[in-house]
Amino acid sequence: MVVKGSDAPVDEPAARRGRRPGASTTRDEILAAARRQFAEVGFRRATVRAIAAEAGVDPKLVGHWFGGKAELFVASVQLPFDPRVLAMRIADGDRAHVGERLVAALVHGVLEDAVARGRGVALLRAVATEPQLAPLLRRLVVAEVLTPVAHAIGADHAEVRASLVASQMVGLLLMRHVVELAPLTERGADELVALVAPTVQRYLTAELPFE
Protein backbone atom coordinates (compact mmCIF):
# COMPACT_ATOMS: atom_id res chain seq x y z
CA MET A 1 0.00 0.00 0.00
CA VAL A 2 1.19 3.58 -0.76
CA VAL A 3 0.30 6.51 1.46
CA LYS A 4 -1.48 9.25 -0.53
CA GLY A 5 0.90 12.07 -1.36
CA SER A 6 3.98 10.01 -0.76
CA ASP A 7 6.11 7.74 -2.87
CA ALA A 8 7.21 5.75 0.17
CA PRO A 9 5.57 2.31 0.37
CA VAL A 10 4.21 1.18 3.72
CA ASP A 11 2.88 -2.09 5.07
CA GLU A 12 5.17 -3.96 2.68
CA PRO A 13 7.08 -6.85 4.26
CA ALA A 14 10.74 -6.21 4.78
CA ALA A 15 12.99 -7.94 2.29
CA ARG A 16 14.10 -11.32 3.60
CA ARG A 17 17.75 -11.99 4.00
CA GLY A 18 18.88 -15.58 3.62
CA ARG A 19 16.72 -18.59 2.83
CA ARG A 20 16.64 -20.58 6.04
CA PRO A 21 14.08 -20.30 8.85
CA GLY A 22 16.49 -21.55 11.47
CA ALA A 23 19.95 -22.87 12.29
CA SER A 24 18.82 -26.50 12.58
CA THR A 25 17.23 -26.38 9.13
CA THR A 26 20.41 -24.89 7.67
CA ARG A 27 22.53 -27.62 9.21
CA ASP A 28 20.20 -30.35 7.94
CA GLU A 29 20.28 -28.95 4.41
CA ILE A 30 24.08 -28.80 4.46
CA LEU A 31 24.20 -32.44 5.55
CA ALA A 32 21.71 -33.47 2.86
CA ALA A 33 23.75 -31.68 0.20
CA ALA A 34 26.96 -33.24 1.52
CA ARG A 35 25.51 -36.75 1.36
CA ARG A 36 24.48 -36.22 -2.25
CA GLN A 37 27.85 -34.75 -3.23
CA PHE A 38 29.89 -37.46 -1.50
CA ALA A 39 27.72 -40.18 -3.04
CA GLU A 40 27.90 -38.72 -6.55
CA VAL A 41 31.54 -37.63 -6.84
CA GLY A 42 33.29 -39.16 -3.84
CA PHE A 43 35.14 -37.57 -0.94
CA ARG A 44 38.17 -36.38 -2.91
CA ARG A 45 36.25 -34.56 -5.66
CA ALA A 46 33.53 -33.09 -3.46
CA THR A 47 34.22 -29.53 -2.33
CA VAL A 48 32.89 -27.40 0.50
CA ARG A 49 32.04 -24.70 -2.04
CA ALA A 50 29.93 -27.07 -4.14
CA ILE A 51 28.18 -28.45 -1.08
CA ALA A 52 27.43 -24.94 0.17
CA ALA A 53 26.12 -23.92 -3.25
CA GLU A 54 23.74 -26.87 -3.35
CA ALA A 55 22.55 -26.09 0.18
CA GLY A 56 22.19 -22.40 -0.70
CA VAL A 57 24.49 -21.11 2.03
CA ASP A 58 27.79 -19.28 2.31
CA PRO A 59 30.78 -21.71 2.44
CA LYS A 60 31.84 -20.04 5.70
CA LEU A 61 28.67 -21.38 7.30
CA VAL A 62 29.75 -24.93 6.45
CA GLY A 63 33.00 -24.26 8.31
CA HIS A 64 31.08 -22.76 11.22
CA TRP A 65 28.95 -25.87 11.66
CA PHE A 66 31.38 -28.63 10.77
CA GLY A 67 34.99 -27.39 10.57
CA GLY A 68 36.56 -28.96 7.49
CA LYS A 69 35.51 -31.34 4.75
CA ALA A 70 36.64 -34.42 6.68
CA GLU A 71 34.49 -33.50 9.69
CA LEU A 72 31.57 -32.76 7.39
CA PHE A 73 31.97 -36.17 5.79
CA VAL A 74 31.93 -37.93 9.14
CA ALA A 75 28.84 -35.95 10.20
CA SER A 76 27.14 -36.92 6.95
CA VAL A 77 27.67 -40.63 7.65
CA GLN A 78 27.10 -40.37 11.40
CA LEU A 79 25.39 -43.48 12.69
CA PRO A 80 21.93 -42.86 14.19
CA PHE A 81 22.84 -43.41 17.85
CA ASP A 82 24.86 -41.79 20.60
CA PRO A 83 28.07 -43.87 20.78
CA ARG A 84 28.59 -43.28 24.51
CA VAL A 85 25.01 -44.30 25.33
CA LEU A 86 25.49 -47.41 23.22
CA ALA A 87 28.74 -48.22 25.01
CA MET A 88 27.10 -48.02 28.42
CA ARG A 89 24.21 -50.20 27.27
CA ILE A 90 26.60 -52.86 25.99
CA ALA A 91 28.65 -52.80 29.20
CA ASP A 92 25.59 -52.98 31.45
CA GLY A 93 24.96 -56.62 32.31
CA ASP A 94 26.68 -59.93 32.85
CA ARG A 95 30.35 -59.58 31.90
CA ALA A 96 30.28 -63.12 30.52
CA HIS A 97 27.88 -62.04 27.76
CA VAL A 98 29.31 -58.64 26.83
CA GLY A 99 30.61 -59.99 23.52
CA GLU A 100 27.15 -61.15 22.52
CA ARG A 101 25.62 -57.78 23.43
CA LEU A 102 28.28 -55.91 21.47
CA VAL A 103 27.95 -57.99 18.31
CA ALA A 104 24.15 -57.90 18.51
CA ALA A 105 24.28 -54.11 18.74
CA LEU A 106 26.40 -53.93 15.59
CA VAL A 107 24.46 -56.51 13.59
CA HIS A 108 20.94 -55.41 14.50
CA GLY A 109 21.70 -51.70 14.85
CA VAL A 110 23.96 -51.25 11.82
CA LEU A 111 24.16 -54.21 9.45
CA GLU A 112 20.40 -54.82 9.43
CA ASP A 113 19.52 -51.12 9.11
CA ALA A 114 19.80 -49.90 5.51
CA VAL A 115 20.52 -46.27 6.40
CA ALA A 116 23.09 -47.03 9.11
CA ARG A 117 24.72 -49.74 6.99
CA GLY A 118 25.00 -47.41 4.00
CA ARG A 119 26.68 -44.72 6.07
CA GLY A 120 29.05 -47.21 7.63
CA VAL A 121 30.06 -48.64 4.27
CA ALA A 122 30.58 -45.14 2.84
CA LEU A 123 32.86 -44.31 5.74
CA LEU A 124 34.93 -47.48 5.33
CA ARG A 125 35.36 -46.89 1.62
CA ALA A 126 36.42 -43.31 2.18
CA VAL A 127 38.91 -44.20 4.91
CA ALA A 128 40.48 -46.81 2.62
CA THR A 129 41.47 -44.07 0.15
CA GLU A 130 41.70 -40.95 2.33
CA PRO A 131 44.18 -41.39 5.21
CA GLN A 132 43.14 -38.08 6.82
CA LEU A 133 39.80 -39.67 7.75
CA ALA A 134 41.41 -42.48 9.77
CA PRO A 135 41.69 -40.51 13.05
CA LEU A 136 38.00 -39.67 12.84
CA LEU A 137 37.08 -43.32 12.38
CA ARG A 138 39.32 -44.27 15.31
CA ARG A 139 37.55 -41.72 17.46
CA LEU A 140 34.06 -42.74 16.39
CA VAL A 141 34.47 -46.49 16.76
CA VAL A 142 37.38 -47.16 19.12
CA ALA A 143 37.57 -44.15 21.43
CA GLU A 144 33.84 -43.50 21.85
CA VAL A 145 32.39 -47.03 21.85
CA LEU A 146 34.80 -49.91 22.24
CA THR A 147 37.35 -48.50 24.69
CA PRO A 148 34.61 -47.25 27.07
CA VAL A 149 33.08 -50.75 26.98
CA ALA A 150 36.41 -52.33 27.91
CA HIS A 151 36.94 -49.84 30.74
CA ALA A 152 33.38 -50.27 32.02
CA ILE A 153 33.74 -54.02 32.42
CA GLY A 154 37.06 -53.58 34.21
CA ALA A 155 39.20 -55.10 31.49
CA ASP A 156 42.96 -54.68 31.58
CA HIS A 157 44.75 -53.34 28.48
CA ALA A 158 41.46 -51.69 27.45
CA GLU A 159 42.91 -49.98 24.37
CA VAL A 160 44.44 -53.22 23.07
CA ARG A 161 41.20 -55.12 23.59
CA ALA A 162 39.16 -52.37 21.95
CA SER A 163 41.46 -52.39 18.93
CA LEU A 164 41.11 -56.16 18.56
CA VAL A 165 37.33 -55.88 18.72
CA ALA A 166 37.42 -53.07 16.14
CA SER A 167 39.39 -55.29 13.76
CA GLN A 168 36.66 -57.92 14.05
CA MET A 169 33.71 -55.54 13.70
CA VAL A 170 35.14 -53.48 10.85
CA GLY A 171 36.24 -56.68 9.13
CA LEU A 172 32.72 -58.09 9.35
CA LEU A 173 31.19 -54.96 7.86
CA LEU A 174 33.83 -54.83 5.14
CA MET A 175 33.67 -58.49 4.13
CA ARG A 176 29.89 -58.79 4.28
CA HIS A 177 28.84 -55.49 2.70
CA VAL A 178 31.78 -54.27 0.59
CA VAL A 179 33.52 -57.46 -0.56
CA GLU A 180 30.19 -59.33 -0.19
CA LEU A 181 31.54 -62.76 0.67
CA ALA A 182 28.68 -65.21 0.13
CA PRO A 183 29.21 -67.27 3.31
CA LEU A 184 28.64 -64.04 5.25
CA THR A 185 25.91 -62.42 3.14
CA GLU A 186 23.91 -65.66 3.30
CA ARG A 187 23.92 -65.73 7.09
CA GLY A 188 21.06 -64.12 8.97
CA ALA A 189 21.50 -61.66 11.80
CA ASP A 190 21.14 -64.16 14.64
CA GLU A 191 23.58 -66.57 12.98
CA LEU A 192 26.16 -63.81 12.63
CA VAL A 193 25.84 -62.92 16.30
CA ALA A 194 26.27 -66.55 17.32
CA LEU A 195 29.32 -66.97 15.07
CA VAL A 196 31.19 -63.77 15.94
CA ALA A 197 30.26 -63.16 19.58
CA PRO A 198 32.60 -65.82 21.08
CA THR A 199 35.63 -64.22 19.40
CA VAL A 200 34.67 -60.74 20.60
CA GLN A 201 34.06 -62.13 24.10
CA ARG A 202 37.57 -63.62 24.08
CA TYR A 203 39.07 -60.31 22.97
CA LEU A 204 37.33 -58.49 25.81
CA THR A 205 37.68 -60.86 28.75
CA ALA A 206 40.18 -63.67 28.06
CA GLU A 207 43.71 -63.48 29.42
CA LEU A 208 46.06 -61.78 26.97
CA PRO A 209 49.44 -63.41 26.20
CA PHE A 210 51.53 -60.60 27.64
CA GLU A 211 51.96 -58.74 30.93
C-alpha positions in Angstrom: 0.0 0.0 0.0 1.2 3.6 -0.8 0.3 6.5 1.5 -1.5 9.2 -0.5 0.9 12.1 -1.4 4.0 10.0 -0.8 6.1 7.7 -2.9 7.2 5.8 0.2 5.6 2.3 0.4 4.2 1.2 3.7 2.9 -2.1 5.1 5.2 -4.0 2.7 7.1 -6.8 4.3 10.7 -6.2 4.8 13.0 -7.9 2.3 14.1 -11.3 3.6 17.8 -12.0 4.0 18.9 -15.6 3.6 16.7 -18.6 2.8 16.6 -20.6 6.0 14.1 -20.3 8.8 16.5 -21.5 11.5 19.9 -22.9 12.3 18.8 -26.5 12.6 17.2 -26.4 9.1 20.4 -24.9 7.7 22.5 -27.6 9.2 20.2 -30.4 7.9 20.3 -29.0 4.4 24.1 -28.8 4.5 24.2 -32.4 5.5 21.7 -33.5 2.9 23.8 -31.7 0.2 27.0 -33.2 1.5 25.5 -36.8 1.4 24.5 -36.2 -2.3 27.9 -34.8 -3.2 29.9 -37.5 -1.5 27.7 -40.2 -3.0 27.9 -38.7 -6.6 31.5 -37.6 -6.8 33.3 -39.2 -3.8 35.1 -37.6 -0.9 38.2 -36.4 -2.9 36.3 -34.6 -5.7 33.5 -33.1 -3.5 34.2 -29.5 -2.3 32.9 -27.4 0.5 32.0 -24.7 -2.0 29.9 -27.1 -4.1 28.2 -28.4 -1.1 27.4 -24.9 0.2 26.1 -23.9 -3.3 23.7 -26.9 -3.4 22.5 -26.1 0.2 22.2 -22.4 -0.7 24.5 -21.1 2.0 27.8 -19.3 2.3 30.8 -21.7 2.4 31.8 -20.0 5.7 28.7 -21.4 7.3 29.7 -24.9 6.5 33.0 -24.3 8.3 31.1 -22.8 11.2 28.9 -25.9 11.7 31.4 -28.6 10.8 35.0 -27.4 10.6 36.6 -29.0 7.5 35.5 -31.3 4.8 36.6 -34.4 6.7 34.5 -33.5 9.7 31.6 -32.8 7.4 32.0 -36.2 5.8 31.9 -37.9 9.1 28.8 -35.9 10.2 27.1 -36.9 6.9 27.7 -40.6 7.7 27.1 -40.4 11.4 25.4 -43.5 12.7 21.9 -42.9 14.2 22.8 -43.4 17.8 24.9 -41.8 20.6 28.1 -43.9 20.8 28.6 -43.3 24.5 25.0 -44.3 25.3 25.5 -47.4 23.2 28.7 -48.2 25.0 27.1 -48.0 28.4 24.2 -50.2 27.3 26.6 -52.9 26.0 28.7 -52.8 29.2 25.6 -53.0 31.5 25.0 -56.6 32.3 26.7 -59.9 32.9 30.4 -59.6 31.9 30.3 -63.1 30.5 27.9 -62.0 27.8 29.3 -58.6 26.8 30.6 -60.0 23.5 27.1 -61.1 22.5 25.6 -57.8 23.4 28.3 -55.9 21.5 27.9 -58.0 18.3 24.2 -57.9 18.5 24.3 -54.1 18.7 26.4 -53.9 15.6 24.5 -56.5 13.6 20.9 -55.4 14.5 21.7 -51.7 14.8 24.0 -51.2 11.8 24.2 -54.2 9.4 20.4 -54.8 9.4 19.5 -51.1 9.1 19.8 -49.9 5.5 20.5 -46.3 6.4 23.1 -47.0 9.1 24.7 -49.7 7.0 25.0 -47.4 4.0 26.7 -44.7 6.1 29.1 -47.2 7.6 30.1 -48.6 4.3 30.6 -45.1 2.8 32.9 -44.3 5.7 34.9 -47.5 5.3 35.4 -46.9 1.6 36.4 -43.3 2.2 38.9 -44.2 4.9 40.5 -46.8 2.6 41.5 -44.1 0.1 41.7 -41.0 2.3 44.2 -41.4 5.2 43.1 -38.1 6.8 39.8 -39.7 7.8 41.4 -42.5 9.8 41.7 -40.5 13.0 38.0 -39.7 12.8 37.1 -43.3 12.4 39.3 -44.3 15.3 37.6 -41.7 17.5 34.1 -42.7 16.4 34.5 -46.5 16.8 37.4 -47.2 19.1 37.6 -44.2 21.4 33.8 -43.5 21.9 32.4 -47.0 21.8 34.8 -49.9 22.2 37.4 -48.5 24.7 34.6 -47.3 27.1 33.1 -50.7 27.0 36.4 -52.3 27.9 36.9 -49.8 30.7 33.4 -50.3 32.0 33.7 -54.0 32.4 37.1 -53.6 34.2 39.2 -55.1 31.5 43.0 -54.7 31.6 44.7 -53.3 28.5 41.5 -51.7 27.4 42.9 -50.0 24.4 44.4 -53.2 23.1 41.2 -55.1 23.6 39.2 -52.4 21.9 41.5 -52.4 18.9 41.1 -56.2 18.6 37.3 -55.9 18.7 37.4 -53.1 16.1 39.4 -55.3 13.8 36.7 -57.9 14.0 33.7 -55.5 13.7 35.1 -53.5 10.9 36.2 -56.7 9.1 32.7 -58.1 9.3 31.2 -55.0 7.9 33.8 -54.8 5.1 33.7 -58.5 4.1 29.9 -58.8 4.3 28.8 -55.5 2.7 31.8 -54.3 0.6 33.5 -57.5 -0.6 30.2 -59.3 -0.2 31.5 -62.8 0.7 28.7 -65.2 0.1 29.2 -67.3 3.3 28.6 -64.0 5.3 25.9 -62.4 3.1 23.9 -65.7 3.3 23.9 -65.7 7.1 21.1 -64.1 9.0 21.5 -61.7 11.8 21.1 -64.2 14.6 23.6 -66.6 13.0 26.2 -63.8 12.6 25.8 -62.9 16.3 26.3 -66.6 17.3 29.3 -67.0 15.1 31.2 -63.8 15.9 30.3 -63.2 19.6 32.6 -65.8 21.1 35.6 -64.2 19.4 34.7 -60.7 20.6 34.1 -62.1 24.1 37.6 -63.6 24.1 39.1 -60.3 23.0 37.3 -58.5 25.8 37.7 -60.9 28.8 40.2 -63.7 28.1 43.7 -63.5 29.4 46.1 -61.8 27.0 49.4 -63.4 26.2 51.5 -60.6 27.6 52.0 -58.7 30.9 
